[in-house]
Amino acid sequence: MTPTRSTIHDDGRTLALAGGGHFNRFWLRDACPSLPTKESGLRTFSVASLPADLTMTGVSDDGDAVIVQWSDGHVSTFDADTVRRIAADAAEHRGTPAPVRTFGAGHEPPTFPAARLVAGSSEHHDLLDAVAIDGFALVTDLPDDDGATEILADLLGRIRETDYGRVFDIVTEPEAWTLSQSNKGQDAHSDDPFRYTPSGISILHCRRAAAGTGGRSIVVDGFRVAEDLRAEDPTAFDLLATVAIPYIRRRTEAVDQGDDVDMIAHAPVLSVVDGELMGVRFHERSTGVFDLPADLVDDYYLAFRAFADKVRDPAYQFDHRLADGEAIVFDNQRVLHGRTGYETDTGGRRHIRLCTVDRDQVHSRLRRLKDLHDRPGRASRMRSGTMAV
Ligand SMILES: [Fe+2]
């Protein structure tokens, strides 16, 4: 039965509100209307200013108001409905992971003509929302100009400067220092897995496609691979989600487009929170020696192999030959990218521009655009990506 009167329980540590709802002493005091709200940004209150043995010593109802006396002498006057709304909002933020739609071969990705992507427009929202839900989107008809890369990136947020600079111009080099600068194919992978926080939402902008028919882009949904593996072999999934392996990038001498570096990040392939996939970090060429306990090595390799096998399975591979002026905008902490090889690019034609924006910036902008256009999903908890340990 719904209580008609507010009462105190657990030796003053819990309040049962008239009309329903139980509230903890510290939570309630933290929500006291005498303090600036948590959203105000002006709050100087610290929970450390409360005694650890704080209790509620008295309560009375006055219409919609609930008056609480505290053991430290403070008196709070709450609006009961406001307290319940704050609790419900908090529960919603915590409890609803943002939806995802996984993809495989034959996928028809959300596609946006560049001319319609005006900053602040509903199409701007839809592009960012598509990347959050589908993992990647295509942008077509970009102007025939190097500057188009950064104009597109501006819709996401601030470009993160990496070891390759602000924008990495990938052209075929006679002496490649990354596989990307050769004409060889690349298995689908995450970029920069050796960073504690790898690249976020990245753009691969095709300025000039290779001559011939090669150089097709391959995009694999790491979430689909992981979920299928979880269904088929939950033990393998758990190993990939709990055992960290090293990813490294080591270069003892600087090259044209990068410093000498010795980057090492230990991280699991799958980042999982409360059973929900948050991110994927997978790049076979960048893994170091698996420094695992002897009794784990064989099982771990089998799990890693099962994941790698799916990444190479054409059923998981969306493949598309980017045309001049097309770009893929993808979540590098979920979606893996690679390419097929292409004929020797003697004319130096092939030119891809790559840059990245941190994911939290993109998700922040997406929330603002949802507010602006009154779109659903505002309260969802965004996937926070891959985590190093
Ligand atoms: Fe890459």
Boltz pocket constraint, residues with backbone or C-beta under 6 A from the ligand:
constraints:
  - pocket:
      binder: B
      contacts: [[A, 180], [A, 189], [A, 190], [A, 191], [A, 337]]
      max_distance: 6.0
